[in-house]
């Protein structure tokens, strides 16, 4: 669909009142542009999937006590794999969805990034049309619908499994939502992880998470959970102290989305490495 005709005028579809959903608009007027409608070459789905870089691992946890700042932390490692090869050491897997929410991606990296960009546009479009922000539940529902639209690609091996979290301004707390490839939406309590290293990350989260964590403590727990996942999962990249590559970590609170800077993450990694080295020396 061309955004303008030969005269320079926008097509009628752009000028008619309609849904506040940009995904619905795109599905009606240019469905071939939706990530789930992209065609893959040939019929060798497994081979195609193996050639597509995959992203792992994402962790999320809530923080804050009754008298402290409340919110959620999302964190992701930086490695993308393609079969047995490392496709990238610096991929970003955690993104701001809007001012009060964030999304982390696991699965087929290219489609996942496209889906996140479309999700960001979906939320921005809704805000412009309606003049208000969607509720956190509404955002999670919109994301679930978009994931369901990617089901044909998922059946070809190109699945996207995001982890969504944000600050619920109505409840005054951080919340976490996970999804399956069919678009099923599930609210998680306290913490969660997705991706190939999620089993190991969840074990760390169960031991390290506690009620009343502050933001700095939650960031430290998230980084340590990724550290544990990288220790046992070859598809998850640990902090790279030589290349100075750190996980992508973000907090979402009543003040909005904030990405934790690399200097702070380097200090967190340094403390974790020192603590584990000390434990090794005592052993």
Protein Blocks (a to p, Z undefined) as FASTA:
>chain_A
ZZbdfkopacfklmpccdfbfklmmmmmmmmlpmklpccehjblmlmmmmpccddddddd
deddfkbccdddddddfbdcehjbcfbfkbcfbdcfblmbccddedjfklmmmmmmmmmm
mmmmmmmmnopacdfklmmmmmmmmmmmmmmmmmnopacddddddddfknopacdddddf
kopacddehiacedjklmmmmmmmmmmgcghiafklmmmmmmmmmmmmmmmmmkbccddf
knopacddddddfkopcdddfklmmmmmmmmmmmmmmmmmmZZ
